[in-house]
Amino acid sequence: MSSSTGPAPGLPVRMPRPRQSGRHRRPEPVAAPEGAPVLVLAVPGAPSASARSLAEEVVSIARSELPGVEVGIGYLDGDDAEYPSLATVVAHAAAQRSDRFELARAAGREAAEPEGPAAVVVPLLAGPDEALMGRVRQAVADSGAPAELTDVLGPHPLLAEAVHVRLSEAGLARADRARLFTVATAADGIVLATVGGREAVQAAGITGMLLAARLAVPVIAAALDEEGSVAAVAEELRGAGSVQLALAPYLVGPELPEGLLETAAKEVGCAAAEPLGAYPAVGKLVLSQYASRLGLAQPQGTQR
């Protein structure tokens, strides 16, 4: 499943991290223990070049925080070498571990027989989505490999920070809450948009409270995939005195059906920020989920 130019897309790769030089270099982070399970990122949505680029950025951030970690990218709707399915990537991680053990034994070296999970699967989801999580669980089961599945990335204060940054990039919020300058286009009411039904809206509401504290404006969560939800929240905000609304996706990106955000923004007559994408906090939270399953030190600032 590899080529002369390197591993096939999505399959585990081990990347060393260069040490910083100089007297005041930062302390080196904890390295992944020898034989640690592969971190497999489960990417929802239709496979595409943009989804792959985003996923690669996210795992690059994770690698920078935990040198030596092996990573893989599996797509819920993948089915070929370019976009390998989640089940294929998890099965490959287990096969590689078995191959390493057999090679060591054949060479006469002492090697412990593999035990425990061969992979830890982290869903690339900001909030709960039972339909997608059910598919992730099924893909892991279909792999036939010993693997563990973590929870989604949020709610978490770092995701509130990420939404704030995306709003500020769109000119819909001031970039620094500590400075008292104004932004002419800043929103005075935020619709925090998610997908995944009522449970997803409730979870987004927790991040919404953190975001409201950062921006000092009302924030209410709504479901993009539930007819009338965004419009109802927009009406509620306007009824409470908000005049200039903004739509802020509480979504990484690949799980967002094409055109859904734009349609909702047009429906309620407001501007929209970009999804979270490969914001650094997303990569750190992916690693945090992986590390917590293995009992490793978590990236600084990710403890809940």
Residue, then its C-alpha position, 0 to 999 in steps of 0.5 A: m500500500s505504498s509507492s516508490t515516492g513514500p507511503a500511500p495517502g492516509l497510512p501511518v507515517r513516522m516523522p521525527r521532529p528536529r530539536q531546536s538549537g540555542r540556549h533558550r530552546r523550549p523543553e522537548p515535549v514527551a515523545a511517543p513510547e515505543g510500540a504506541p498505537v497508531l493515532v488514526l484520524a477519522v475524517p467524515g464527509a465526502p473525500s476531497a483534496s481540501a479535506r485531505s489537506l485539512a486532515e494532514e495539517v491537523v495530524s502535523i500539529a499532533r506530530s509536533e506536540l508528540p514526536g515519534v507518534e505514528v499517524g494515519i488518516g482514514y475517511l468514512d466514505g473513502d474506498d481507494a488508495e488516494y482516500p483509504s477507508l477508515a476500516t482499511v487504515v485501522a486494519h493496516a495499523a494492526a497488520q504493520r504491528s504484527d509484521r514488525f513482531e514477526l520480523a523481530r522474532a525471525a531475526g532472533r531478537e527479543a520482542a514482546e507479542p503485541e497486545g492492547p490496541a493497535a490504533v486509537v481512532v479520533p473522530l474529526l468532529a467538534g461535537p457529537d453526531e450520533a449518526l456519524m459516530g455510529r458509522v465510525r464505530q462500525a468502521v472500527a469493528d469492520s477493520g477486525a483490528p484491536a482499536e480504541l475509539t475516543d470521544v469527539l473534540g468538544p466542548h472545550p475552551l480552545l474551541a471557543e477560542a477557535v470560533h472567536v478567531r474565525l469570527s475576527e478573521a471575517g470581520l465579525a468580532r474584534a480580534d482581541r477581547a482585552r482591547l476596547f477598540t470597535v469593529a464596524t462590522a462586529a456582530d451583536g448576536i451570534v448563531l453558533a451553527t452545528v450539525g448532529g441534532r439536539e445532542a449536538v446543539q446542547a454540546a455546542g451551547i456549552t461552547g456558546m457560553l464560553l464564546a459569549a463570555r469572550l465576546a460579551v454578546p449573546v450566543i445561541a446554538a442552532a442545528l444547520d441540519e434541522e429545518g427552521s432551527v437557525a431561523a428560530v434562533a435568529e428571531e430569538l436574538r433579534g427579539a432580544g435586541s441584537v441587530q447585526l447577527a453572524l453565523a459561526p460554524y461550530l464545525v471542523g469542516p469536512e462534516l459540513p454538507e456543501g452549501l448548507l452554511e451559505t443557504a442558512a446565512k442567506e435565509v436569515g440575512c447575516a454574514a458567516a464565518e469559516p469553519l474551524g478548519a486546521y486551527p492549531a487547537v484542533g490538532k492539539l485536541v486530537l492529540s489530547q484525546y489520543a494521549s488521554r487514552l494512553g495515559l500520556a501527558q496531554p498538550q499544554g492547555t488542553q486539560r478540560 
